């Protein structure tokens, strides 16, 4: 798969990103380096990590070993909850860069809003300033609800470029997707295939639609996201699956297919780990 065939998405700050990224949650160590390298070989250029994944060093090693030049790789990480205070946030961003061994992040997010701690506004101000310092190219958030987004925009005057949220057929999160669109924020989907905690890839509706297009269930779900203008972060350590997850630009789901997939939504019960952004404490 040639990375040039992966369609791009344009953000509100003028940045362009591939519409499919490689996720690295639970991808670690030497095996993680190999998985990330095969993903890059398959055509992924956006690599998504986080300080709380405890694998930024692995990502850096893959970047160094890759034959693809650094400037062609887009590295994204996330601010942990323990570093929401402004000064801590600035230091954490710098420390993460040192861990990975790069001079700047192409994209950086606040991992969770943690409203009970009520420091996400100063955390966002830190990202705004880190972007001005040249440490980050494009800034965004993760798991932010409309009330969190409205507050940081009001307080800083800066709208996030992306909001990475849980999004899969059992938890479509469509209201938040539409809100993001209304604000000019690109939605990113984490756990688009539902992780190992649910059976979305074996769902009869998904399997039936996959047969219709002679595609795999995972490809159907990725395509469903893309047709909703959602940047999709997928994880697989299998090279064949990595390639297949990028091979989704030669077909288009019908409106009826999309409605059928949307109908699988289970609301709050569909969350993979019950992580509601107003309740989840990232450092528990």
C-alpha positions as CSV (number, residue, x, y, z in Angstrom):
1,X,0.0,0.0,0.0
2,X,1.5,3.3,-1.1
3,X,1.0,5.9,1.6
4,X,0.2,8.4,-1.2
5,X,-3.1,6.5,-1.7
6,X,-4.2,7.2,1.8
7,X,-6.5,10.2,1.7
8,X,-5.7,13.3,3.7
9,X,-7.8,15.3,6.1
10,X,-7.4,19.1,6.4
11,X,-7.6,20.6,9.9
12,X,-8.8,24.1,11.0
13,X,-5.2,25.3,11.5
14,X,-4.2,24.4,7.9
15,X,-2.5,21.2,8.8
16,X,-3.0,18.1,6.7
17,X,-3.0,14.6,8.3
18,X,-3.5,11.1,6.9
19,X,-7.1,9.9,7.4
20,X,-5.8,6.6,9.0
21,X,-3.2,6.5,11.8
22,X,-1.4,3.6,13.5
23,X,-2.4,3.2,17.2
24,X,0.2,1.9,19.6
25,X,-1.7,1.3,22.9
26,X,-0.2,-1.9,24.5
27,X,2.4,-2.0,21.8
28,X,5.8,-2.1,23.6
29,X,9.4,-3.3,23.6
30,X,11.2,-5.0,20.8
31,X,8.0,-6.6,19.5
32,X,6.5,-3.1,19.4
33,X,9.4,-1.7,17.4
34,X,8.9,-4.5,14.8
35,X,5.1,-3.9,14.7
36,X,5.6,-0.2,14.2
37,X,8.2,-0.7,11.5
38,X,5.9,-3.0,9.6
39,X,3.1,-0.5,9.9
40,X,5.4,2.2,8.4
41,X,6.3,-0.3,5.7
42,X,2.6,-0.9,5.0
43,X,2.1,2.8,4.5
44,X,1.2,4.4,7.8
45,X,2.7,7.8,8.4
46,X,0.7,9.0,11.4
47,X,1.9,7.2,14.6
48,X,-0.3,7.7,17.7
49,X,1.2,7.2,21.1
50,X,0.8,8.6,24.6
51,X,2.9,9.2,27.7
52,X,0.5,6.9,29.6
53,X,1.1,4.1,27.1
54,X,4.6,3.8,28.4
55,X,6.0,3.2,25.0
56,X,7.3,6.6,23.7
57,X,10.8,5.1,23.7
58,X,9.7,2.3,21.5
59,X,8.1,4.7,19.0
60,X,11.4,6.7,18.9
61,X,13.4,3.6,18.2
62,X,11.1,2.7,15.3
63,X,11.4,6.2,13.9
64,X,15.2,6.0,14.1
65,X,15.3,2.5,12.5
66,X,12.8,3.4,9.7
67,X,14.0,4.1,6.2
68,X,11.3,6.7,5.9
69,X,12.7,10.2,6.7
70,X,11.6,11.8,10.0
71,X,9.9,14.7,8.2
72,X,7.6,12.2,6.4
73,X,6.4,10.6,9.7
74,X,3.8,12.3,11.8
75,X,4.3,11.6,15.5
76,X,1.4,12.2,17.9
77,X,1.4,11.9,21.7
78,X,-0.8,12.9,24.7
79,X,-0.5,14.8,27.9
80,X,-1.1,12.6,31.0
81,X,-3.5,13.7,33.7
82,X,-0.7,14.0,36.3
83,X,0.7,16.9,34.2
84,X,-2.3,19.2,33.7
85,X,-0.7,22.1,35.7
86,X,0.8,24.6,33.3
87,X,4.4,24.3,34.2
88,X,4.2,20.5,34.5
89,X,2.6,20.3,31.1
90,X,5.4,22.3,29.4
91,X,8.0,20.1,31.1
92,X,6.1,16.9,30.2
93,X,6.0,17.9,26.5
94,X,9.7,18.5,26.5
95,X,10.4,15.3,28.4
96,X,8.3,13.3,26.0
97,X,10.3,14.7,23.1
98,X,13.5,13.7,24.7
99,X,12.1,10.2,25.3
100,X,11.2,9.8,21.7
101,X,14.3,11.5,20.5
102,X,12.6,14.1,18.2
103,X,12.6,17.9,18.1
104,X,8.9,18.5,17.8
105,X,5.5,16.7,17.9
106,X,3.5,16.8,14.7
107,X,0.4,16.5,16.8
108,X,-0.2,16.5,20.6
109,X,-3.4,16.1,22.6
110,X,-4.6,16.4,26.2
111,X,-5.4,12.8,26.9
112,X,-8.5,13.2,29.2
113,X,-10.2,16.4,30.5
114,X,-10.4,15.2,34.1
115,X,-13.0,17.8,35.1
116,X,-12.9,16.7,38.7
117,X,-9.3,18.1,38.8
118,X,-10.4,21.2,36.9
119,X,-7.0,21.9,35.4
120,X,-7.7,21.2,31.7
121,X,-7.9,24.9,30.8
122,X,-4.4,25.6,32.0
123,X,-3.3,22.3,30.3
124,X,-4.8,23.6,27.1
125,X,-3.0,26.9,27.5
126,X,0.2,25.0,27.9
127,X,-0.4,23.3,24.5
128,X,-1.2,26.6,22.9
129,X,2.1,28.1,24.2
130,X,4.1,24.9,23.3
131,X,2.8,25.3,19.8
132,X,4.1,28.9,19.7
133,X,7.4,27.7,21.1
134,X,7.8,25.3,18.1
135,X,7.4,22.1,20.2
136,X,4.2,21.0,18.5
137,X,2.8,21.5,15.0
138,X,-0.9,20.9,15.6
139,X,-2.7,20.7,18.9
140,X,-5.9,19.0,20.0
141,X,-7.6,17.1,22.7
142,X,-9.0,13.7,23.5
143,X,-12.2,12.6,25.2
144,X,-13.4,16.2,25.5
145,X,-17.2,16.8,25.7
146,X,-18.9,19.9,24.3
147,X,-18.8,21.7,27.7
148,X,-15.1,21.1,28.0
149,X,-14.5,22.3,24.5
150,X,-16.6,25.4,24.9
151,X,-14.7,26.3,28.1
152,X,-11.2,26.0,26.6
153,X,-12.2,27.9,23.5
154,X,-13.7,30.7,25.5
155,X,-10.8,31.0,27.9
156,X,-8.0,30.8,25.3
157,X,-9.5,31.8,22.0
158,X,-8.0,28.7,20.4
159,X,-10.1,25.9,19.0
160,X,-8.6,22.4,19.0
161,X,-7.8,21.0,15.6
162,X,-8.8,17.5,16.6
163,X,-10.8,15.7,19.3
164,X,-9.9,12.0,19.7
165,X,-12.9,10.1,21.1
166,X,-14.2,6.6,21.5
167,X,-16.1,5.7,18.4
168,X,-17.1,2.3,17.1
169,X,-20.4,0.7,15.9
170,X,-21.5,-0.2,19.5
171,X,-20.7,3.4,20.6
172,X,-21.2,5.7,17.7
173,X,-20.9,8.9,19.7
174,X,-22.7,10.6,16.9
175,X,-23.8,13.7,18.9
176,X,-20.2,14.5,19.9
177,X,-19.1,13.9,16.3
178,X,-21.7,16.4,15.1
179,X,-20.7,18.9,17.7
180,X,-17.1,18.6,16.7
181,X,-18.1,19.3,13.1
182,X,-20.1,22.4,14.1
183,X,-16.9,23.7,15.7
184,X,-14.7,22.9,12.8
185,X,-12.9,20.2,14.8
186,X,-11.9,16.9,13.2
187,X,-13.0,13.9,15.1
188,X,-10.5,11.1,15.6
189,X,-11.7,7.6,16.5
190,X,-9.9,5.5,19.1
191,X,-10.8,1.8,19.5
192,X,-12.7,1.9,16.2
193,X,-12.7,-1.9,16.1
194,X,-13.9,-2.2,19.6
195,X,-10.8,-3.7,21.1
196,X,-10.9,-7.3,22.4
197,X,-13.6,-6.4,24.9
198,X,-16.5,-6.8,22.4
199,X,-17.5,-8.8,19.4
200,X,-18.1,-6.0,16.9
201,X,-15.9,-7.7,14.2
202,X,-18.2,-10.7,14.5
203,X,-21.4,-8.8,14.4
204,X,-23.8,-10.2,11.9
205,X,-24.7,-6.8,10.4
206,X,-21.0,-5.9,9.9
207,X,-20.2,-9.4,8.5
208,X,-23.1,-9.2,6.1
209,X,-22.0,-5.8,4.8
210,X,-18.4,-7.0,4.5
211,X,-19.6,-9.9,2.3
212,X,-21.5,-7.5,0.1
213,X,-18.3,-5.6,-0.7
214,X,-15.9,-8.5,-0.6
215,X,-14.1,-6.8,2.3
216,X,-13.2,-7.7,5.9
217,X,-15.4,-6.5,8.8
218,X,-12.6,-4.2,10.0
219,X,-12.4,-2.5,6.6
220,X,-16.1,-1.9,6.7
221,X,-15.9,-0.2,10.1
222,X,-12.9,1.9,9.0
223,X,-14.8,3.0,5.8
224,X,-17.9,3.8,7.9
225,X,-15.7,6.2,9.9
226,X,-14.0,7.8,6.9
227,X,-17.4,8.5,5.2
228,X,-18.3,10.4,8.4
229,X,-15.1,12.5,7.9
230,X,-13.5,10.8,10.9
231,X,-9.8,10.2,11.2
232,X,-9.4,6.6,12.3
233,X,-6.6,5.3,14.5
234,X,-6.3,1.5,14.2
235,X,-3.9,-1.0,15.8
236,X,-2.7,-4.3,14.5
237,X,0.6,-6.1,14.9
238,X,-0.2,-8.3,11.9
239,X,1.4,-7.0,8.7
240,X,-1.4,-8.4,6.5
241,X,-4.0,-6.8,8.7
242,X,-2.0,-3.5,8.8
243,X,-2.1,-3.4,5.0
244,X,-5.8,-4.4,4.8
245,X,-6.8,-1.7,7.2
246,X,-5.4,0.9,4.7
247,X,-7.1,-0.8,1.7
248,X,-10.4,1.0,2.1
249,X,-10.4,3.7,-0.6
250,X,-11.7,1.6,-3.5
251,X,-15.3,1.3,-2.4
252,X,-18.0,3.4,-0.7
253,X,-20.7,2.3,1.7
254,X,-24.3,3.1,0.8
255,X,-26.4,5.4,3.0
256,X,-28.4,2.3,4.0
257,X,-25.2,0.5,5.0
258,X,-24.2,3.5,7.2
259,X,-27.7,3.6,8.8
260,X,-27.5,-0.1,9.6
261,X,-24.1,0.3,11.3
262,X,-25.4,3.3,13.2
263,X,-28.3,1.2,14.4
264,X,-25.9,-1.0,16.3
265,X,-25.2,1.8,18.8
266,X,-25.8,0.7,22.4
267,X,-25.3,4.2,24.0
268,X,-23.4,4.4,27.2
269,X,-23.5,0.6,27.6
270,X,-21.4,0.3,24.4
271,X,-18.3,1.9,25.8
272,X,-15.4,-0.6,25.8
273,X,-14.3,0.2,29.3
274,X,-17.1,2.4,30.6
275,X,-14.8,5.5,30.5
276,X,-17.1,8.5,30.7
277,X,-15.1,11.7,30.3
278,X,-16.8,13.4,33.2
279,X,-16.0,10.5,35.5
280,X,-12.9,8.8,34.3
281,X,-9.7,9.6,36.4
282,X,-6.8,8.8,34.1
283,X,-4.3,8.3,36.9
284,X,-6.3,5.9,39.0
